[in-house]
Amino acid sequence: MEPEDHPHPLIAVVCGGLGGARLALAIQAAGLESLTCFITNVADDCEHGDLLICPDTDAVLYALGGLFDEERGWGIRGDLFPAGDDWFHIGHRDREQHRARSAMLTAGLSLSATTARLAEKLGVRPRVLPATDDRLRTHLHTPQGVLDWQTWLVREQARPRVTAVEYRGIERARPTAAVLAAVSTAALLVIAASSPVASTGPTLALPGIAAAIRARRGPTVALSPVAHRRPLRTEGDARRAHARAALLAAVGIEHHPVAVARSFADLVDAYVLDEADRADLPAVGRLGLKVLVAPTVDRVGGASLIATLLELIGATADGRAARADIVGTANRRAQTRATSTGAPRGAWPGEL
């Protein structure tokens, strides 16, 4: 059986945008992408004019397709922006993606089916699964009123104080069957180093997801999105840390790796601290979690992080068999990568 046809992923990743994209790049560099599926956040999707924008899903698609603008943290590398654009900046090529998606949705396709077609056109072979096909949106309560996620983050630059977080539609939304199957059957489930409230929180709050995670046979691991002792190197990193801290404060969680680990403690078996926060290892261990240390937010530390995750997979008998499958597949993929004849990475969808 070809890896892309594997009925269940060996690695499933619950993720947001930048955290998901960076982990996707690391998994791809290790040759493991064909054995991985990515479950993407839909709660920061938004309608802009007549287009549906899916920032987190597109970040993962663009990363796997060789297009992602990692420096900016979103969109397509080298994209051009129209003069006089409004506060929600959309590049020309990025806009074509949104137009293609919106046209397919209007024609009656589900968000999952639409995403699969966009992935195919981009030459992306791993499965990228929106967490739900139902409408789910993050809204933030502030002294200025209730703001949707993109308005608060982009237009208001995350300035209004957040007093409460609402996942609007969570009472009606349901995870897709493919998402539940991936969560239940993957040898390793990874909660990416994405914002716990804005990016992974909505997916984990979907009915049935937490129960499926607790019923898993294989390990579940959360990657720390907070590197408390690592300096913020860019303005973008500082903005993201500010927004992440504001949302954590709104739900009563300190912006600290130990506090975030505590919030995951009843759901995961292991927690990966960033190597800069190695001093917090004993405190996380006292939560009853297996603690690992690797670069969780450093974009150049992907190989070390993937090696750490593979060690976790190999900790059980089932995991050792899965790890052997993963390593064997990675080696085969590395040998054939140069001669593969699939759709070129970075191809543009055009008219669908």
Stockholm file with secondary structure:
# STOCKHOLM 1.0

chainA/1-352         MEPEDHPHPLIAVVCGGLGGARLALAIQAAGLESLTCFITNVADDCEHGDLLICPDTDAVLYALGGLFDEERGWGIRGDLFPAGDDWFHIGHRDREQHRARSAMLTAGLSLSATTARLAEKLGVRPRVLPATDDRLRTHLHTPQGVLDWQTWLVREQARPRVTAVEYRGIERARPTAAVLAAVSTAALLVIAASSPVASTGPTLALPGIAAAIRARRGPTVALSPVAHRRPLRTEGDARRAHARAALLAAVGIEHHPVAVARSFADLVDAYVLDEADRADLPAVGRLGLKVLVAPTVDRVGGASLIATLLELIGATADGRAARADIVGTANRRAQTRATSTGAPRGAWPGEL
#=GR chainA/1-352 SS CCGGGCSSCSEEEEECSHHHHHHHHHHHHTTCGGGEEEEECCTTCEEETTEEECHHHHHHHHHHTTCBCTTTTSSBTTCCCCTTCCSSCCCHHHHHHHHHHHHHHHTTCCHHHHHHHHHHHTTCCSEEEESBSSCCEEEEEETTEEEEHHIIIIISTTCSCCCEEEEETTTTCCBCHHHHHHHHHCSEEEECSSCTTTTSHHHHHSTTHHHHHHTCSSCEEEECSCCTTSCCCSHHHHHHHHHHHHHHHHTTCCSSHHHHHHHHTTTCSEEEECGGGGGGHHHHHTTTCEEEECCSSCTTCHHHHHHHHHHHHTTSHHHHHHHHHHHHHHHHHHHHGGGCCSSCTTCCCCCC
#=GC SS_cons         CCGGGCSSCSEEEEECSHHHHHHHHHHHHTTCGGGEEEEECCTTCEEETTEEECHHHHHHHHHHTTCBCTTTTSSBTTCCCCTTCCSSCCCHHHHHHHHHHHHHHHTTCCHHHHHHHHHHHTTCCSEEEESBSSCCEEEEEETTEEEEHHIIIIISTTCSCCCEEEEETTTTCCBCHHHHHHHHHCSEEEECSSCTTTTSHHHHHSTTHHHHHHTCSSCEEEECSCCTTSCCCSHHHHHHHHHHHHHHHHTTCCSSHHHHHHHHTTTCSEEEECGGGGGGHHHHHTTTCEEEECCSSCTTCHHHHHHHHHHHHTTSHHHHHHHHHHHHHHHHHHHHGGGCCSSCTTCCCCCC
//
